[in-house]
Amino acid sequence: MPFYVGIDIGGTTSTVAIGAHNRRLVTLSDQFPTRSQVGPEAVITDLVNQLEELLRPLAATFDDVVTIGLASPGPATFDGVLMPSPNLAAPQWRNFPLRRGLEERIQARAHATKVTYIGDGQAAALGEFAVRTGRLHVRVGDSPHLTDLPAEPASLDSLFFLAVGTGLGGGEVRDGRVVRGANGRAGHAGHLLLPEHAFRYEHDRRFQVGNTVSAAESAVSLSALAYQLDYRLSLPEWKSHPLNDSDDSAKEKAKRLRELAAAEDPLALELLDDQARALGMVLLMVNYIGDHDMQVIGGGICEMTPALRTRYLDLARKSYHDHALDGFRDHYQIEYSICGDNASVLGALESAYE
């Protein structure tokens, strides 16, 4: 039986999906660590090993794989040659031909298998669109992240996706097709510039992403939370906060903020509330240009308790509304991803079919 594969390489974790010829999701891996600091060759080795393990229970080999869709953080060229990226920062990644590197490794095992490339934000938008419209067939139970699938396919022509994770990825689908742009780099909403009032402290505004400060990703990302949290814990009002007793890195402490916010920790709530308001501004800027049917919030931020999800979404919508021109205030199709943290890998799978 022929199979199609989607691979999503994230700055922190990676995921692999396998689909059958009828566009039905067959297997979705757990997230596994991306050894990004070691470099691309080590990551490719991990991906090949993971795919081999997933094919084995299907009584399949690499020869049964027709096409692999590969997604990664960008920016990158159409052909998957990586440019300097905040999320794949080791020197070996710079100008690395990722698509070709994976294809050569795969074709050493199965010469007919092709690898295609798509940016991870673009993939997330495509995956969300494909699942919502029924173009890619998934079922509740295929993954713990797939729990709110629509009873009927949605009627959508356009969608913009913002993935809040280690960084802030973005991607657009218009007229049913993913938007790649003239050079394959479309959708980098994480590098839009925010106004000063999007940041509580001058320190927060100075967080540099790529070659600039005050970027959307400087406010809305796990990296931004770690940077902000480290500063907050140095302030007199938070000196007695329990996180000051931990020897963990700032990033590890930031990963605990959702758990602390669920317990109504005031510092955690302040940080996540600030992020939600900044995200609302990003959504507005994107919609000024795109006027989309729907905007979707995805990534790791979706993994919050129901009460926190409601609070975060309400604040993002309110920030959008408060800053919007009157003619844009009626847009409330801002929703959480129904694919959770798997939107990018499902989009990579969808791109393999295309």
C-alpha angles and dihedrals in degrees: 000000000000117000135194124210136208121197125188117192110197130187089249108016139013133212137197128206129189124201134188125237091265091063093256119142108240106172135012119186127220114255112271129191119278108221089211095152091057091055142247099296091060091046092050090051090053091049094051091048092048093050092049090053092050093049094051097074088049090058086240137128135197087275088068093057113096102182137359119209111207125198128184140159112282174184093162139143124261088265095052101258104153123232122200106302131187090219099047096040105155110113093242091068094061109109090348112157094230099173093048092043092055093042092053091050092048094044089055083068101031115015097197098056114108127204122210127190136224132164114257094241091050089047092052091053091047093047093049091047093047093051095043093049095042095244090124114043115224131158135212104262095039085102136356086242093061103075107120102054114159119254089224131025113267123240103235134151099175138027137167120207127201114192112203107200136108084334133002114267127186140191141169137214116197127178087358095301130101113250111235100169130218093302102022095262103106121136103041094146090150088076097053110118119248127210118256093252090065087076124067094208134028086236090062092051091056094063103122120220114185105322100338146058127221092042121150088250088054086068106024114051141071088257090056092049090053091050093047094043092052089056096043091054089057092057119098094240092059100038092108094048112128092237089068088067092059125094091204121120119264089255093053090048090050090055088062095056096092090053091047092046090053086058088051095251103175096219093050091047091049092053096046092044090053090050093050092052092050090048090055089058091051091050090052094051091049092049093049086065102033108030090205131195088231141003118208131202113209142154130075093326088076089070094084132116115272092254092051092046090054093047093048095047093046091053093047091050092046092050090050090050096044093053098038130105110250091252091061099043095091092067109104101148091118109132142160118258115268088207095057113195091346099070093102096049091047089050090050088053091048089051089054089059091049 
